[in-house]
Amino acid sequence: MGKEVDLSEDIRNFKSIILTEAHYDVISYASSKLKEVPPEYKLLTGKIINSHCNNNPVDESIAKSVIIKYIDENSSKLDVKATLNAHDYKLACKAHIEGADITINGKLERTGGQWTLTDIKSVGVKS
């Protein structure tokens, strides 16, 4: 059974309000600003949980991406997408198959609800 909690006076006396489109615009703007995280260079270590390539992975002109499960300094688990060149993609796939940790150094940023790693400087597999 649920636990009952007494409401404070201000909450008990709260009257309903009607939000207009102007309110929605302000709330939407505030929400997007609160979600912003300044991009910063990071060395991520974690497991590859997904890899994606639409065509031949050795073709340098084809986009290849992986998702790395990264645990940040606040113990939050982030799924981070990184687009890799053919050589680094092979390393990432090897790490994925072997269940090994991978390290990727790049610029971590959040666009919308997705975390991405751009401007990748290095990729390595931890043994």
C-alpha positions as CSV (number, residue, x, y, z in Angstrom):
1,M,0.0,0.0,0.0
2,G,1.1,3.5,-0.7
3,K,2.4,5.9,1.9
4,E,0.2,9.0,2.6
5,V,2.0,12.3,2.7
6,D,0.5,15.5,4.2
7,L,0.5,18.3,1.7
8,S,1.9,21.7,2.7
9,E,-0.5,24.6,3.1
10,D,0.7,26.3,-0.2
11,I,0.1,23.2,-2.2
12,R,-3.3,22.5,-0.6
13,N,-4.4,26.1,-1.4
14,F,-3.0,26.1,-5.0
15,K,-5.5,27.3,-7.5
16,S,-5.4,26.1,-11.1
17,I,-4.0,28.3,-13.8
18,I,-4.4,28.4,-17.5
19,L,-1.3,28.4,-19.7
20,T,-1.4,30.2,-23.0
21,E,0.9,29.8,-26.0
22,A,3.2,32.5,-24.7
23,H,3.6,30.5,-21.5
24,Y,4.4,27.4,-23.5
25,D,7.1,29.3,-25.5
26,V,8.8,30.4,-22.3
27,I,8.6,27.0,-20.7
28,S,9.9,25.3,-23.9
29,Y,12.8,27.8,-24.2
30,A,13.7,27.3,-20.5
31,S,13.5,23.5,-20.9
32,S,15.9,23.5,-23.9
33,K,18.3,25.8,-22.1
34,L,18.3,23.5,-19.0
35,K,19.2,20.6,-21.2
36,E,22.2,22.3,-22.8
37,V,25.5,20.9,-21.9
38,P,28.6,22.8,-23.1
39,P,30.7,20.6,-25.4
40,E,34.0,19.5,-23.9
41,Y,36.8,17.2,-24.8
42,K,36.7,13.9,-22.9
43,L,38.3,10.5,-22.9
44,L,35.4,8.0,-22.8
45,T,35.9,4.4,-21.7
46,G,33.1,1.9,-22.0
47,K,31.6,-0.9,-23.9
48,I,30.3,-0.8,-27.5
49,I,26.6,-1.6,-27.4
50,N,25.8,-1.0,-31.0
51,S,27.5,-0.6,-34.4
52,H,26.1,0.6,-37.7
53,C,27.3,0.8,-41.3
54,N,24.9,1.0,-44.3
55,N,27.4,-0.6,-46.7
56,N,31.0,-1.9,-46.9
57,P,32.7,-0.9,-43.7
58,V,36.2,-0.6,-45.3
59,D,34.9,2.1,-47.7
60,E,36.1,5.4,-46.3
61,S,33.3,7.3,-47.9
62,I,30.6,5.4,-46.0
63,A,29.6,6.7,-42.5
64,K,30.2,4.2,-39.8
65,S,29.0,4.8,-36.2
66,V,29.0,3.1,-32.9
67,I,27.2,3.6,-29.6
68,I,29.4,3.4,-26.5
69,K,27.9,2.9,-23.0
70,Y,29.7,5.5,-20.9
71,I,29.4,6.1,-17.2
72,D,30.2,9.7,-16.4
73,E,31.7,11.2,-13.2
74,N,28.1,11.5,-11.7
75,S,27.6,7.7,-12.3
76,S,25.0,8.5,-15.0
77,K,25.0,6.0,-17.8
78,L,25.1,7.7,-21.2
79,D,24.7,6.1,-24.7
80,V,27.1,8.1,-26.8
81,K,27.2,8.0,-30.6
82,A,30.5,8.3,-32.4
83,T,31.1,8.4,-36.1
84,L,34.4,6.6,-37.0
85,N,36.7,6.1,-39.9
86,A,37.2,2.6,-41.3
87,H,40.3,1.8,-39.2
88,D,38.7,3.0,-35.9
89,Y,35.4,1.3,-36.8
90,K,37.3,-2.1,-37.1
91,L,38.8,-1.5,-33.7
92,A,35.4,-0.7,-32.2
93,C,33.9,-3.8,-33.8
94,K,36.7,-6.0,-32.5
95,A,36.2,-4.5,-29.0
96,H,32.4,-5.2,-29.3
97,I,32.9,-8.8,-30.4
98,E,35.5,-9.5,-27.6
99,G,33.5,-7.6,-24.9
100,A,36.5,-5.4,-24.3
101,D,36.4,-1.8,-23.2
102,I,37.1,0.9,-25.8
103,T,38.5,4.4,-25.2
104,I,37.5,7.2,-27.5
105,N,38.9,10.7,-27.2
106,G,36.8,13.5,-28.7
107,K,34.4,16.3,-28.0
108,L,31.3,15.2,-26.0
109,E,28.1,17.1,-26.7
110,R,24.4,16.7,-26.4
111,T,22.2,17.7,-29.4
112,G,18.6,17.3,-28.5
113,G,18.3,14.1,-26.5
114,Q,21.3,12.4,-28.1
115,W,24.9,12.4,-26.8
116,T,27.5,12.5,-29.5
117,L,31.3,12.4,-29.7
118,T,32.7,14.6,-32.5
119,D,36.2,15.7,-33.5
120,I,37.6,12.3,-32.5
121,K,41.3,12.4,-31.7
122,S,42.0,8.7,-30.9
123,V,40.4,5.3,-30.5
124,G,41.9,2.4,-28.5
125,V,40.9,-1.0,-27.2
126,K,41.6,-1.9,-23.6
127,S,42.8,-5.5,-23.1
